[in-house]
Amino acid sequence: MGQKWIIDVLADLREFADQNGLPLLAHQLEVTSCVAQAEIASILEGAPLAANANEREPASSLGDTRTGNGT
């Protein structure tokens, strides 16, 4: 099973939030899902990834990870 089950749990929680009028929680769960996916990918691939909902690029091992280019 590994660690990917957590993505499904977060998706279920986000769907519940959407269906029950909790848009801020739904958004936060989407962000949390992106963080979880990035961390799981970094474990599986051995490369650190940026944990940003709008960014899916490998993060530099040095510098500011928000830019994805280490600057």
mmJSON file of the N, C-alpha and C atoms, coordinates in Angstrom:
{"data_MODEL":{"atom_site":{
"group_PDB":["ATOM","ATOM","ATOM","ATOM","ATOM","ATOM","ATOM","ATOM","ATOM","ATOM","ATOM","ATOM","ATOM","ATOM","ATOM","ATOM","ATOM","ATOM","ATOM","ATOM","ATOM","ATOM","ATOM","ATOM","ATOM","ATOM","ATOM","ATOM","ATOM","ATOM","ATOM","ATOM","ATOM","ATOM","ATOM","ATOM","ATOM","ATOM","ATOM","ATOM","ATOM","ATOM","ATOM","ATOM","ATOM","ATOM","ATOM","ATOM","ATOM","ATOM","ATOM","ATOM","ATOM","ATOM","ATOM","ATOM","ATOM","ATOM","ATOM","ATOM","ATOM","ATOM","ATOM","ATOM","ATOM","ATOM","ATOM","ATOM","ATOM","ATOM","ATOM","ATOM","ATOM","ATOM","ATOM","ATOM","ATOM","ATOM","ATOM","ATOM","ATOM","ATOM","ATOM","ATOM","ATOM","ATOM","ATOM","ATOM","ATOM","ATOM","ATOM","ATOM","ATOM","ATOM","ATOM","ATOM","ATOM","ATOM","ATOM","ATOM","ATOM","ATOM","ATOM","ATOM","ATOM","ATOM","ATOM","ATOM","ATOM","ATOM","ATOM","ATOM","ATOM","ATOM","ATOM","ATOM","ATOM","ATOM","ATOM","ATOM","ATOM","ATOM","ATOM","ATOM","ATOM","ATOM","ATOM","ATOM","ATOM","ATOM","ATOM","ATOM","ATOM","ATOM","ATOM","ATOM","ATOM","ATOM","ATOM","ATOM","ATOM","ATOM","ATOM","ATOM","ATOM","ATOM","ATOM","ATOM","ATOM","ATOM","ATOM","ATOM","ATOM","ATOM","ATOM","ATOM","ATOM","ATOM","ATOM","ATOM","ATOM","ATOM","ATOM","ATOM","ATOM","ATOM","ATOM","ATOM","ATOM","ATOM","ATOM","ATOM","ATOM","ATOM","ATOM","ATOM","ATOM","ATOM","ATOM","ATOM","ATOM","ATOM","ATOM","ATOM","ATOM","ATOM","ATOM","ATOM","ATOM","ATOM","ATOM","ATOM","ATOM","ATOM","ATOM","ATOM","ATOM","ATOM","ATOM","ATOM","ATOM","ATOM","ATOM","ATOM","ATOM","ATOM","ATOM","ATOM","ATOM","ATOM","ATOM","ATOM","ATOM"],
"id":[1,2,3,4,5,6,7,8,9,10,11,12,13,14,15,16,17,18,19,20,21,22,23,24,25,26,27,28,29,30,31,32,33,34,35,36,37,38,39,40,41,42,43,44,45,46,47,48,49,50,51,52,53,54,55,56,57,58,59,60,61,62,63,64,65,66,67,68,69,70,71,72,73,74,75,76,77,78,79,80,81,82,83,84,85,86,87,88,89,90,91,92,93,94,95,96,97,98,99,100,101,102,103,104,105,106,107,108,109,110,111,112,113,114,115,116,117,118,119,120,121,122,123,124,125,126,127,128,129,130,131,132,133,134,135,136,137,138,139,140,141,142,143,144,145,146,147,148,149,150,151,152,153,154,155,156,157,158,159,160,161,162,163,164,165,166,167,168,169,170,171,172,173,174,175,176,177,178,179,180,181,182,183,184,185,186,187,188,189,190,191,192,193,194,195,196,197,198,199,200,201,202,203,204,205,206,207,208,209,210,211,212,213],
"type_symbol":["N","C","C","N","C","C","N","C","C","N","C","C","N","C","C","N","C","C","N","C","C","N","C","C","N","C","C","N","C","C","N","C","C","N","C","C","N","C","C","N","C","C","N","C","C","N","C","C","N","C","C","N","C","C","N","C","C","N","C","C","N","C","C","N","C","C","N","C","C","N","C","C","N","C","C","N","C","C","N","C","C","N","C","C","N","C","C","N","C","C","N","C","C","N","C","C","N","C","C","N","C","C","N","C","C","N","C","C","N","C","C","N","C","C","N","C","C","N","C","C","N","C","C","N","C","C","N","C","C","N","C","C","N","C","C","N","C","C","N","C","C","N","C","C","N","C","C","N","C","C","N","C","C","N","C","C","N","C","C","N","C","C","N","C","C","N","C","C","N","C","C","N","C","C","N","C","C","N","C","C","N","C","C","N","C","C","N","C","C","N","C","C","N","C","C","N","C","C","N","C","C","N","C","C","N","C","C","N","C","C","N","C","C"],
"label_atom_id":["N","CA","C","N","CA","C","N","CA","C","N","CA","C","N","CA","C","N","CA","C","N","CA","C","N","CA","C","N","CA","C","N","CA","C","N","CA","C","N","CA","C","N","CA","C","N","CA","C","N","CA","C","N","CA","C","N","CA","C","N","CA","C","N","CA","C","N","CA","C","N","CA","C","N","CA","C","N","CA","C","N","CA","C","N","CA","C","N","CA","C","N","CA","C","N","CA","C","N","CA","C","N","CA","C","N","CA","C","N","CA","C","N","CA","C","N","CA","C","N","CA","C","N","CA","C","N","CA","C","N","CA","C","N","CA","C","N","CA","C","N","CA","C","N","CA","C","N","CA","C","N","CA","C","N","CA","C","N","CA","C","N","CA","C","N","CA","C","N","CA","C","N","CA","C","N","CA","C","N","CA","C","N","CA","C","N","CA","C","N","CA","C","N","CA","C","N","CA","C","N","CA","C","N","CA","C","N","CA","C","N","CA","C","N","CA","C","N","CA","C","N","CA","C","N","CA","C","N","CA","C","N","CA","C","N","CA","C","N","CA","C","N","CA","C","N","CA","C"],
"label_alt_id":[null,null,null,null,null,null,null,null,null,null,null,null,null,null,null,null,null,null,null,null,null,null,null,null,null,null,null,null,null,null,null,null,null,null,null,null,null,null,null,null,null,null,null,null,null,null,null,null,null,null,null,null,null,null,null,null,null,null,null,null,null,null,null,null,null,null,null,null,null,null,null,null,null,null,null,null,null,null,null,null,null,null,null,null,null,null,null,null,null,null,null,null,null,null,null,null,null,null,null,null,null,null,null,null,null,null,null,null,null,null,null,null,null,null,null,null,null,null,null,null,null,null,null,null,null,null,null,null,null,null,null,null,null,null,null,null,null,null,null,null,null,null,null,null,null,null,null,null,null,null,null,null,null,null,null,null,null,null,null,null,null,null,null,null,null,null,null,null,null,null,null,null,null,null,null,null,null,null,null,null,null,null,null,null,null,null,null,null,null,null,null,null,null,null,null,null,null,null,null,null,null,null,null,null,null,null,null,null,null,null,null,null,null],
"label_comp_id":["MET","MET","MET","GLY","GLY","GLY","GLN","GLN","GLN","LYS","LYS","LYS","TRP","TRP","TRP","ILE","ILE","ILE","ILE","ILE","ILE","ASP","ASP","ASP","VAL","VAL","VAL","LEU","LEU","LEU","ALA","ALA","ALA","ASP","ASP","ASP","LEU","LEU","LEU","ARG","ARG","ARG","GLU","GLU","GLU","PHE","PHE","PHE","ALA","ALA","ALA","ASP","ASP","ASP","GLN","GLN","GLN","ASN","ASN","ASN","GLY","GLY","GLY","LEU","LEU","LEU","PRO","PRO","PRO","LEU","LEU","LEU","LEU","LEU","LEU","ALA","ALA","ALA","HIS","HIS","HIS","GLN","GLN","GLN","LEU","LEU","LEU","GLU","GLU","GLU","VAL","VAL","VAL","THR","THR","THR","SER","SER","SER","CYS","CYS","CYS","VAL","VAL","VAL","ALA","ALA","ALA","GLN","GLN","GLN","ALA","ALA","ALA","GLU","GLU","GLU","ILE","ILE","ILE","ALA","ALA","ALA","SER","SER","SER","ILE","ILE","ILE","LEU","LEU","LEU","GLU","GLU","GLU","GLY","GLY","GLY","ALA","ALA","ALA","PRO","PRO","PRO","LEU","LEU","LEU","ALA","ALA","ALA","ALA","ALA","ALA","ASN","ASN","ASN","ALA","ALA","ALA","ASN","ASN","ASN","GLU","GLU","GLU","ARG","ARG","ARG","GLU","GLU","GLU","PRO","PRO","PRO","ALA","ALA","ALA","SER","SER","SER","SER","SER","SER","LEU","LEU","LEU","GLY","GLY","GLY","ASP","ASP","ASP","THR","THR","THR","ARG","ARG","ARG","THR","THR","THR","GLY","GLY","GLY","ASN","ASN","ASN","GLY","GLY","GLY","THR","THR","THR"],
"label_asym_id":["A","A","A","A","A","A","A","A","A","A","A","A","A","A","A","A","A","A","A","A","A","A","A","A","A","A","A","A","A","A","A","A","A","A","A","A","A","A","A","A","A","A","A","A","A","A","A","A","A","A","A","A","A","A","A","A","A","A","A","A","A","A","A","A","A","A","A","A","A","A","A","A","A","A","A","A","A","A","A","A","A","A","A","A","A","A","A","A","A","A","A","A","A","A","A","A","A","A","A","A","A","A","A","A","A","A","A","A","A","A","A","A","A","A","A","A","A","A","A","A","A","A","A","A","A","A","A","A","A","A","A","A","A","A","A","A","A","A","A","A","A","A","A","A","A","A","A","A","A","A","A","A","A","A","A","A","A","A","A","A","A","A","A","A","A","A","A","A","A","A","A","A","A","A","A","A","A","A","A","A","A","A","A","A","A","A","A","A","A","A","A","A","A","A","A","A","A","A","A","A","A","A","A","A","A","A","A","A","A","A","A","A","A"],
"label_entity_id":["1","1","1","1","1","1","1","1","1","1","1","1","1","1","1","1","1","1","1","1","1","1","1","1","1","1","1","1","1","1","1","1","1","1","1","1","1","1","1","1","1","1","1","1","1","1","1","1","1","1","1","1","1","1","1","1","1","1","1","1","1","1","1","1","1","1","1","1","1","1","1","1","1","1","1","1","1","1","1","1","1","1","1","1","1","1","1","1","1","1","1","1","1","1","1","1","1","1","1","1","1","1","1","1","1","1","1","1","1","1","1","1","1","1","1","1","1","1","1","1","1","1","1","1","1","1","1","1","1","1","1","1","1","1","1","1","1","1","1","1","1","1","1","1","1","1","1","1","1","1","1","1","1","1","1","1","1","1","1","1","1","1","1","1","1","1","1","1","1","1","1","1","1","1","1","1","1","1","1","1","1","1","1","1","1","1","1","1","1","1","1","1","1","1","1","1","1","1","1","1","1","1","1","1","1","1","1","1","1","1","1","1","1"],
"label_seq_id":[1,1,1,2,2,2,3,3,3,4,4,4,5,5,5,6,6,6,7,7,7,8,8,8,9,9,9,10,10,10,11,11,11,12,12,12,13,13,13,14,14,14,15,15,15,16,16,16,17,17,17,18,18,18,19,19,19,20,20,20,21,21,21,22,22,22,23,23,23,24,24,24,25,25,25,26,26,26,27,27,27,28,28,28,29,29,29,30,30,30,31,31,31,32,32,32,33,33,33,34,34,34,35,35,35,36,36,36,37,37,37,38,38,38,39,39,39,40,40,40,41,41,41,42,42,42,43,43,43,44,44,44,45,45,45,46,46,46,47,47,47,48,48,48,49,49,49,50,50,50,51,51,51,52,52,52,53,53,53,54,54,54,55,55,55,56,56,56,57,57,57,58,58,58,59,59,59,60,60,60,61,61,61,62,62,62,63,63,63,64,64,64,65,65,65,66,66,66,67,67,67,68,68,68,69,69,69,70,70,70,71,71,71],
"pdbx_PDB_ins_code":[null,null,null,null,null,null,null,null,null,null,null,null,null,null,null,null,null,null,null,null,null,null,null,null,null,null,null,null,null,null,null,null,null,null,null,null,null,null,null,null,null,null,null,null,null,null,null,null,null,null,null,null,null,null,null,null,null,null,null,null,null,null,null,null,null,null,null,null,null,null,null,null,null,null,null,null,null,null,null,null,null,null,null,null,null,null,null,null,null,null,null,null,null,null,null,null,null,null,null,null,null,null,null,null,null,null,null,null,null,null,null,null,null,null,null,null,null,null,null,null,null,null,null,null,null,null,null,null,null,null,null,null,null,null,null,null,null,null,null,null,null,null,null,null,null,null,null,null,null,null,null,null,null,null,null,null,null,null,null,null,null,null,null,null,null,null,null,null,null,null,null,null,null,null,null,null,null,null,null,null,null,null,null,null,null,null,null,null,null,null,null,null,null,null,null,null,null,null,null,null,null,null,null,null,null,null,null,null,null,null,null,null,null],
"Cartn_x":[0.829,0.0,0.866,1.965,2.853,2.234,2.578,2.118,1.063,0.738,-0.194,-1.636,-1.968,-3.328,-3.741,-2.772,-3.091,-3.69,-3.276,-3.815,-5.309,-5.706,-7.129,-7.924,-7.369,-8.041,-8.239,-7.192,-7.302,-8.344,-8.404,-9.4,-10.811,-11.016,-12.328,-12.707,-11.76,-12.023,-12.347,-11.598,-11.857,-13.25,-13.635,-14.958,-16.051,-15.848,-16.797,-16.908,-15.765,-15.764,-16.507,-16.26,-16.955,-18.466,-18.887,-20.313,-21.025,-20.271,-20.881,-20.606,-20.326,-20.196,-18.99,-17.878,-16.644,-15.542,-15.685,-14.749,-13.315,-13.136,-11.767,-11.071,-11.803,-11.241,-10.933,-11.833,-11.604,-10.33,-10.137,-8.929,-7.679,-7.737,-6.583,-6.258,-7.274,-7.04,-6.414,-6.772,-6.139,-4.652,-4.344,-2.943,-2.206,-2.844,-2.245,-1.99,-2.901,-2.718,-1.498,-1.307,-0.132,1.163,1.15,2.325,2.592,1.555,1.707,2.246,1.71,2.181,3.652,4.051,5.448,6.365,5.971,6.814,6.902,5.788,5.806,6.668,6.534,7.349,8.832,9.159,10.573,11.13,10.313,10.749,10.918,9.933,9.96,11.029,11.244,12.184,13.543,13.626,14.897,15.313,14.388,14.708,13.716,14.182,13.248,12.414,11.119,10.217,9.659,9.343,8.697,7.305,6.929,5.608,4.73,4.39,3.596,2.485,1.27,0.142,0.255,1.007,1.146,2.464,3.238,4.583,4.878,5.253,5.541,6.947,7.883,9.261,10.146,11.243,12.188,12.73,12.834,13.363,14.874,15.521,16.959,17.286,18.412,18.803,19.316,19.584,20.015,19.125,18.983,18.235,16.769,16.035,14.603,13.854,13.178,12.457,11.192,10.747,9.519,9.709,10.906,11.137,11.433,11.894,12.231,13.559,14.254,15.522,16.654,16.411,17.468,17.915,17.154,17.505,16.63],
"Cartn_y":[-1.195,0.0,1.248,1.223,2.375,3.591,4.747,6.006,6.718,6.185,6.886,6.885,6.058,6.027,7.385,8.122,9.411,10.386,10.265,11.129,10.867,9.595,9.242,9.772,9.678,10.18,11.69,12.397,13.851,14.219,13.452,13.706,13.507,12.464,12.233,13.373,13.828,14.947,16.221,16.46,17.655,17.593,16.417,16.255,16.511,16.001,16.254,17.752,18.423,19.867,20.608,20.228,20.858,20.676,19.482,19.156,19.726,20.184,20.663,22.139,22.889,24.335,24.801,24.108,24.467,24.756,25.855,26.118,26.393,27.051,27.309,26.015,25.141,23.842,23.03,23.066,22.336,22.824,24.134,24.692,24.252,24.326,23.935,22.459,21.628,20.203,19.963,20.786,20.691,21.03,22.095,22.468,21.36,20.824,19.745,18.521,18.226,17.103,17.309,18.533,18.841,18.656,19.079,18.897,17.411,16.649,15.206,14.529,14.905,14.323,14.639,15.862,16.259,15.489,15.344,14.618,13.139,12.549,11.135,10.942,11.832,11.734,11.859,12.751,12.923,11.674,10.997,9.745,8.659,8.551,7.492,7.734,8.986,9.307,9.723,9.998,10.395,11.807,12.63,14.018,14.938,16.001,16.926,17.664,17.795,18.515,19.72,20.753,21.927,21.52,21.917,21.603,22.84,23.184,24.366,23.932,24.287,23.871,24.333,25.393,25.926,25.553,24.729,24.437,22.956,22.3,20.868,20.589,21.462,21.306,20.853,20.135,19.781,21.035,20.994,22.133,22.024,23.153,23.192,22.705,22.025,21.573,22.734,23.874,25.07,26.233,27.179,28.387,28.276,29.196,29.334,28.327,27.374,26.338,26.871,28.068,28.605,28.973,29.269,29.651,28.449,27.337,26.156,26.258,27.422,27.558,27.932,27.94,28.184,29.627,30.561,31.977,32.682],
"Cartn_z":[0.0,0.0,0.0,0.702,0.707,1.368,0.843,1.437,0.595,-0.564,-1.459,-0.961,0.002,0.528,1.085,1.582,2.198,1.175,-0.076,-1.143,-1.302,-1.257,-1.37,-0.175,1.008,2.205,2.099,1.679,1.525,0.469,-0.617,-1.663,-1.118,-0.314,0.294,1.231,2.02,2.928,2.156,1.061,0.247,-0.378,-0.86,-1.446,-0.396,0.808,1.891,2.164,2.236,2.491,1.385,0.131,-0.997,-0.885,-0.56,-0.522,0.701,1.674,2.898,3.18,2.118,2.245,3.034,2.883,3.579,2.553,1.796,0.697,1.149,2.29,2.756,3.152,3.813,4.178,2.922,1.948,0.695,0.016,-0.003,-0.613,0.153,1.467,2.272,2.083,1.958,1.723,0.352,-0.631,-1.953,-1.846,-1.125,-0.913,-0.165,0.865,1.649,0.786,-0.114,-1.027,-1.925,-2.398,-3.222,-2.432,-1.178,-0.319,-0.132,0.162,0.361,-0.904,-2.065,-3.321,-3.563,-3.283,-3.481,-2.552,-1.303,-0.356,-0.696,-1.078,-1.463,-2.701,-3.673,-4.881,-4.563,-3.633,-3.296,-2.633,-1.861,-1.234,-2.295,-3.178,-4.198,-5.256,-5.624,-6.691,-6.171,-4.882,-4.296,-4.631,-5.135,-5.483,-4.796,-4.141,-3.5,-4.536,-4.266,-5.157,-4.432,-5.198,-4.625,-4.162,-2.978,-2.443,-2.561,-3.783,-4.073,-5.011,-4.704,-5.514,-6.96,-7.214,-8.566,-9.222,-8.569,-9.073,-8.941,-10.027,-10.025,-10.534,-10.223,-10.688,-9.541,-9.861,-8.803,-8.137,-6.831,-6.092,-6.006,-5.987,-5.796,-4.405,-4.258,-2.934,-2.088,-2.71,-2.011,-2.39,-1.514,-1.867,-1.587,-2.148,-1.934,-2.8,-2.175,-2.93,-3.571,-3.192,-3.78,-5.243,-5.681,-7.06,-7.946,-7.353,-8.12,-8.837,-8.714,-9.401,-8.47,-7.179,-6.204,-6.078,-6.627,-6.53,-5.548],
"occupancy":[1.0,1.0,1.0,1.0,1.0,1.0,1.0,1.0,1.0,1.0,1.0,1.0,1.0,1.0,1.0,1.0,1.0,1.0,1.0,1.0,1.0,1.0,1.0,1.0,1.0,1.0,1.0,1.0,1.0,1.0,1.0,1.0,1.0,1.0,1.0,1.0,1.0,1.0,1.0,1.0,1.0,1.0,1.0,1.0,1.0,1.0,1.0,1.0,1.0,1.0,1.0,1.0,1.0,1.0,1.0,1.0,1.0,1.0,1.0,1.0,1.0,1.0,1.0,1.0,1.0,1.0,1.0,1.0,1.0,1.0,1.0,1.0,1.0,1.0,1.0,1.0,1.0,1.0,1.0,1.0,1.0,1.0,1.0,1.0,1.0,1.0,1.0,1.0,1.0,1.0,1.0,1.0,1.0,1.0,1.0,1.0,1.0,1.0,1.0,1.0,1.0,1.0,1.0,1.0,1.0,1.0,1.0,1.0,1.0,1.0,1.0,1.0,1.0,1.0,1.0,1.0,1.0,1.0,1.0,1.0,1.0,1.0,1.0,1.0,1.0,1.0,1.0,1.0,1.0,1.0,1.0,1.0,1.0,1.0,1.0,1.0,1.0,1.0,1.0,1.0,1.0,1.0,1.0,1.0,1.0,1.0,1.0,1.0,1.0,1.0,1.0,1.0,1.0,1.0,1.0,1.0,1.0,1.0,1.0,1.0,1.0,1.0,1.0,1.0,1.0,1.0,1.0,1.0,1.0,1.0,1.0,1.0,1.0,1.0,1.0,1.0,1.0,1.0,1.0,1.0,1.0,1.0,1.0,1.0,1.0,1.0,1.0,1.0,1.0,1.0,1.0,1.0,1.0,1.0,1.0,1.0,1.0,1.0,1.0,1.0,1.0,1.0,1.0,1.0,1.0,1.0,1.0,1.0,1.0,1.0,1.0,1.0,1.0],
"B_iso_or_equiv":[0.0,0.0,0.0,0.0,0.0,0.0,0.0,0.0,0.0,0.0,0.0,0.0,0.0,0.0,0.0,0.0,0.0,0.0,0.0,0.0,0.0,0.0,0.0,0.0,0.0,0.0,0.0,0.0,0.0,0.0,0.0,0.0,0.0,0.0,0.0,0.0,0.0,0.0,0.0,0.0,0.0,0.0,0.0,0.0,0.0,0.0,0.0,0.0,0.0,0.0,0.0,0.0,0.0,0.0,0.0,0.0,0.0,0.0,0.0,0.0,0.0,0.0,0.0,0.0,0.0,0.0,0.0,0.0,0.0,0.0,0.0,0.0,0.0,0.0,0.0,0.0,0.0,0.0,0.0,0.0,0.0,0.0,0.0,0.0,0.0,0.0,0.0,0.0,0.0,0.0,0.0,0.0,0.0,0.0,0.0,0.0,0.0,0.0,0.0,0.0,0.0,0.0,0.0,0.0,0.0,0.0,0.0,0.0,0.0,0.0,0.0,0.0,0.0,0.0,0.0,0.0,0.0,0.0,0.0,0.0,0.0,0.0,0.0,0.0,0.0,0.0,0.0,0.0,0.0,0.0,0.0,0.0,0.0,0.0,0.0,0.0,0.0,0.0,0.0,0.0,0.0,0.0,0.0,0.0,0.0,0.0,0.0,0.0,0.0,0.0,0.0,0.0,0.0,0.0,0.0,0.0,0.0,0.0,0.0,0.0,0.0,0.0,0.0,0.0,0.0,0.0,0.0,0.0,0.0,0.0,0.0,0.0,0.0,0.0,0.0,0.0,0.0,0.0,0.0,0.0,0.0,0.0,0.0,0.0,0.0,0.0,0.0,0.0,0.0,0.0,0.0,0.0,0.0,0.0,0.0,0.0,0.0,0.0,0.0,0.0,0.0,0.0,0.0,0.0,0.0,0.0,0.0,0.0,0.0,0.0,0.0,0.0,0.0],
"pdbx_formal_charge":[null,null,null,null,null,null,null,null,null,null,null,null,null,null,null,null,null,null,null,null,null,null,null,null,null,null,null,null,null,null,null,null,null,null,null,null,null,null,null,null,null,null,null,null,null,null,null,null,null,null,null,null,null,null,null,null,null,null,null,null,null,null,null,null,null,null,null,null,null,null,null,null,null,null,null,null,null,null,null,null,null,null,null,null,null,null,null,null,null,null,null,null,null,null,null,null,null,null,null,null,null,null,null,null,null,null,null,null,null,null,null,null,null,null,null,null,null,null,null,null,null,null,null,null,null,null,null,null,null,null,null,null,null,null,null,null,null,null,null,null,null,null,null,null,null,null,null,null,null,null,null,null,null,null,null,null,null,null,null,null,null,null,null,null,null,null,null,null,null,null,null,null,null,null,null,null,null,null,null,null,null,null,null,null,null,null,null,null,null,null,null,null,null,null,null,null,null,null,null,null,null,null,null,null,null,null,null,null,null,null,null,null,null],
"auth_seq_id":[1,1,1,2,2,2,3,3,3,4,4,4,5,5,5,6,6,6,7,7,7,8,8,8,9,9,9,10,10,10,11,11,11,12,12,12,13,13,13,14,14,14,15,15,15,16,16,16,17,17,17,18,18,18,19,19,19,20,20,20,21,21,21,22,22,22,23,23,23,24,24,24,25,25,25,26,26,26,27,27,27,28,28,28,29,29,29,30,30,30,31,31,31,32,32,32,33,33,33,34,34,34,35,35,35,36,36,36,37,37,37,38,38,38,39,39,39,40,40,40,41,41,41,42,42,42,43,43,43,44,44,44,45,45,45,46,46,46,47,47,47,48,48,48,49,49,49,50,50,50,51,51,51,52,52,52,53,53,53,54,54,54,55,55,55,56,56,56,57,57,57,58,58,58,59,59,59,60,60,60,61,61,61,62,62,62,63,63,63,64,64,64,65,65,65,66,66,66,67,67,67,68,68,68,69,69,69,70,70,70,71,71,71],
"auth_comp_id":["MET","MET","MET","GLY","GLY","GLY","GLN","GLN","GLN","LYS","LYS","LYS","TRP","TRP","TRP","ILE","ILE","ILE","ILE","ILE","ILE","ASP","ASP","ASP","VAL","VAL","VAL","LEU","LEU","LEU","ALA","ALA","ALA","ASP","ASP","ASP","LEU","LEU","LEU","ARG","ARG","ARG","GLU","GLU","GLU","PHE","PHE","PHE","ALA","ALA","ALA","ASP","ASP","ASP","GLN","GLN","GLN","ASN","ASN","ASN","GLY","GLY","GLY","LEU","LEU","LEU","PRO","PRO","PRO","LEU","LEU","LEU","LEU","LEU","LEU","ALA","ALA","ALA","HIS","HIS","HIS","GLN","GLN","GLN","LEU","LEU","LEU","GLU","GLU","GLU","VAL","VAL","VAL","THR","THR","THR","SER","SER","SER","CYS","CYS","CYS","VAL","VAL","VAL","ALA","ALA","ALA","GLN","GLN","GLN","ALA","ALA","ALA","GLU","GLU","GLU","ILE","ILE","ILE","ALA","ALA","ALA","SER","SER","SER","ILE","ILE","ILE","LEU","LEU","LEU","GLU","GLU","GLU","GLY","GLY","GLY","ALA","ALA","ALA","PRO","PRO","PRO","LEU","LEU","LEU","ALA","ALA","ALA","ALA","ALA","ALA","ASN","ASN","ASN","ALA","ALA","ALA","ASN","ASN","ASN","GLU","GLU","GLU","ARG","ARG","ARG","GLU","GLU","GLU","PRO","PRO","PRO","ALA","ALA","ALA","SER","SER","SER","SER","SER","SER","LEU","LEU","LEU","GLY","GLY","GLY","ASP","ASP","ASP","THR","THR","THR","ARG","ARG","ARG","THR","THR","THR","GLY","GLY","GLY","ASN","ASN","ASN","GLY","GLY","GLY","THR","THR","THR"],
"auth_asym_id":["A","A","A","A","A","A","A","A","A","A","A","A","A","A","A","A","A","A","A","A","A","A","A","A","A","A","A","A","A","A","A","A","A","A","A","A","A","A","A","A","A","A","A","A","A","A","A","A","A","A","A","A","A","A","A","A","A","A","A","A","A","A","A","A","A","A","A","A","A","A","A","A","A","A","A","A","A","A","A","A","A","A","A","A","A","A","A","A","A","A","A","A","A","A","A","A","A","A","A","A","A","A","A","A","A","A","A","A","A","A","A","A","A","A","A","A","A","A","A","A","A","A","A","A","A","A","A","A","A","A","A","A","A","A","A","A","A","A","A","A","A","A","A","A","A","A","A","A","A","A","A","A","A","A","A","A","A","A","A","A","A","A","A","A","A","A","A","A","A","A","A","A","A","A","A","A","A","A","A","A","A","A","A","A","A","A","A","A","A","A","A","A","A","A","A","A","A","A","A","A","A","A","A","A","A","A","A","A","A","A","A","A","A"],
"auth_atom_id":["N","CA","C","N","CA","C","N","CA","C","N","CA","C","N","CA","C","N","CA","C","N","CA","C","N","CA","C","N","CA","C","N","CA","C","N","CA","C","N","CA","C","N","CA","C","N","CA","C","N","CA","C","N","CA","C","N","CA","C","N","CA","C","N","CA","C","N","CA","C","N","CA","C","N","CA","C","N","CA","C","N","CA","C","N","CA","C","N","CA","C","N","CA","C","N","CA","C","N","CA","C","N","CA","C","N","CA","C","N","CA","C","N","CA","C","N","CA","C","N","CA","C","N","CA","C","N","CA","C","N","CA","C","N","CA","C","N","CA","C","N","CA","C","N","CA","C","N","CA","C","N","CA","C","N","CA","C","N","CA","C","N","CA","C","N","CA","C","N","CA","C","N","CA","C","N","CA","C","N","CA","C","N","CA","C","N","CA","C","N","CA","C","N","CA","C","N","CA","C","N","CA","C","N","CA","C","N","CA","C","N","CA","C","N","CA","C","N","CA","C","N","CA","C","N","CA","C","N","CA","C","N","CA","C","N","CA","C","N","CA","C","N","CA","C","N","CA","C"],
"pdbx_PDB_model_num":[1,1,1,1,1,1,1,1,1,1,1,1,1,1,1,1,1,1,1,1,1,1,1,1,1,1,1,1,1,1,1,1,1,1,1,1,1,1,1,1,1,1,1,1,1,1,1,1,1,1,1,1,1,1,1,1,1,1,1,1,1,1,1,1,1,1,1,1,1,1,1,1,1,1,1,1,1,1,1,1,1,1,1,1,1,1,1,1,1,1,1,1,1,1,1,1,1,1,1,1,1,1,1,1,1,1,1,1,1,1,1,1,1,1,1,1,1,1,1,1,1,1,1,1,1,1,1,1,1,1,1,1,1,1,1,1,1,1,1,1,1,1,1,1,1,1,1,1,1,1,1,1,1,1,1,1,1,1,1,1,1,1,1,1,1,1,1,1,1,1,1,1,1,1,1,1,1,1,1,1,1,1,1,1,1,1,1,1,1,1,1,1,1,1,1,1,1,1,1,1,1,1,1,1,1,1,1,1,1,1,1,1,1]
}}}
